[in-house]
Amino acid sequence: MVAPTAPAKTDSLQPWEWWVSYLRALGGAWSRLDTSFQQPILPGWSFAGVVVNENNSSDPAMEHVIASRQSYGKQIGRMMDVVAELSKLSSVDRNAPPFKEFFEVVGDIEKIKREAADARFEKTLLDLEALKEGDQKKFEQCLQRVAALR
């Protein structure tokens, strides 16, 4: 029997790919190993189209844990709040290009939040109208809860 040889170039292969190549080199049933289904053990994950993996993060698993508890949006929002407050306390020219653009983004985000709140309110009104038609007693209870907000 001839000793199997390892695949020639392995520096660009993932560990499991190296083993598949090695097993194929053994011959026999291993040479026909089906690798059409491939799923990484710790796949990269994405946020808003940005893939987080070992190529762009020193610890993608940790980033996943952090983002699952404190979203990137929340993290960035808090930083934007701090920058806005600090700019009020300083003598910075809010019309200077970086600050002007920053505050335009802040304004756009506030507008988006107001529009989303308006849309949620309209949806709530539709839900209440449907509730009024389907369950008058529950509808009255909801109205009392809303009145209690005053």
C-alpha positions in Angstrom: 0.0 0.0 0.0 1.2 3.5 -0.9 1.1 6.0 1.9 -1.4 8.8 1.3 0.0 12.2 0.7 -1.4 15.4 2.1 -2.9 18.0 -0.3 -0.3 20.2 -1.9 -1.5 23.7 -0.8 -3.4 24.1 2.5 -2.7 27.6 3.6 -5.9 28.9 2.0 -8.1 26.0 3.1 -10.3 25.8 6.1 -9.5 23.0 8.5 -12.4 20.9 7.4 -11.5 21.4 3.8 -8.0 20.1 4.5 -9.4 17.0 6.0 -11.7 16.4 3.1 -8.7 16.7 0.7 -6.7 14.4 2.9 -9.4 11.8 3.1 -9.9 11.9 -0.7 -6.2 11.3 -1.0 -6.7 8.0 0.9 -8.7 6.7 -1.9 -11.5 4.2 -1.8 -14.9 5.4 -0.5 -13.3 8.6 0.8 -12.4 9.6 -2.7 -16.1 9.9 -3.5 -16.9 12.0 -0.4 -19.9 14.3 -1.2 -19.2 17.8 0.0 -22.0 19.5 -1.9 -23.6 20.5 1.5 -21.2 22.8 3.4 -22.1 24.7 6.5 -19.6 26.5 8.7 -19.6 25.6 12.4 -19.3 29.3 13.5 -20.7 31.2 10.5 -20.3 34.9 10.2 -23.4 37.0 11.0 -24.6 40.1 9.5 -26.2 43.4 10.5 -27.7 45.7 7.9 -25.7 43.9 5.2 -22.4 44.0 7.0 -21.0 40.6 7.7 -19.2 40.2 11.0 -16.6 37.3 10.9 -13.0 36.6 11.7 -11.9 38.6 8.7 -13.1 41.9 10.2 -13.4 41.2 13.9 -11.0 39.8 16.4 -13.9 38.2 18.2 -17.1 37.9 16.1 -18.8 35.6 18.7 -18.3 38.4 21.4 -19.7 41.0 19.0 -22.7 38.8 18.5 -23.3 38.5 22.2 -22.9 42.3 22.7 -25.2 43.2 19.8 -27.8 40.7 21.0 -28.0 42.7 24.2 -27.2 46.2 23.1 -27.9 46.7 19.4 -25.5 48.6 17.1 -28.3 51.1 16.6 -28.6 51.7 20.3 -24.8 51.9 20.7 -24.5 54.4 17.9 -27.6 56.4 19.1 -26.1 56.8 22.5 -22.8 58.0 21.0 -24.7 60.5 18.8 -26.6 61.8 21.9 -23.3 62.3 23.7 -21.7 64.1 20.7 -24.7 66.4 20.4 -24.6 67.2 24.1 -20.9 67.9 24.1 -21.2 70.2 21.1 -23.8 72.2 23.1 -21.3 72.6 25.9 -18.4 73.7 23.6 -17.8 76.7 21.4 -17.8 74.5 18.3 -19.2 76.0 15.1 -22.3 73.8 14.4 -22.2 75.0 10.7 -18.7 73.6 10.2 -18.8 70.8 7.6 -18.4 67.8 9.9 -20.8 69.1 12.6 -23.3 70.4 10.0 -23.5 66.9 8.4 -23.7 65.3 11.8 -26.6 67.4 12.9 -28.3 66.8 9.5 -28.1 63.0 10.2 -29.5 63.7 13.7 -32.4 65.6 12.3 -33.1 62.9 9.7 -33.2 60.3 12.4 -35.5 62.3 14.5 -37.8 62.8 11.5 -37.8 59.0 10.8 -38.7 58.4 14.4 -41.6 60.8 14.3 -42.9 59.2 11.1 -42.6 55.7 12.6 -44.5 56.9 15.7 -47.2 58.4 13.5 -47.5 55.2 11.5 -47.7 53.1 14.8 -50.5 55.4 16.0 -52.5 55.0 12.8 -52.1 51.2 13.1 -53.2 51.4 16.7 -56.3 53.4 15.6 -57.1 50.7 13.0 -56.7 48.0 15.7 -59.0 49.8 18.0 -61.6 50.2 15.3 -61.5 46.5 14.7 -61.7 45.8 18.4 -64.7 48.0 18.7 -66.5 45.9 16.0 -65.4 42.6 17.5 -65.4 43.1 21.3 -67.1 46.2 22.6 -66.3 45.3 26.3 -62.5 45.0 25.6 -62.7 48.2 23.5 -64.2 50.1 26.5 -61.5 48.7 28.8 -58.8 49.9 26.3 -60.4 53.4 26.2 -60.3 53.6 30.0 -56.6 52.7 30.0 -55.9 55.4 27.4 -57.9 58.0 29.4 -55.9 57.1 32.5 -52.7 58.3 30.7 -53.9 61.9 31.2 
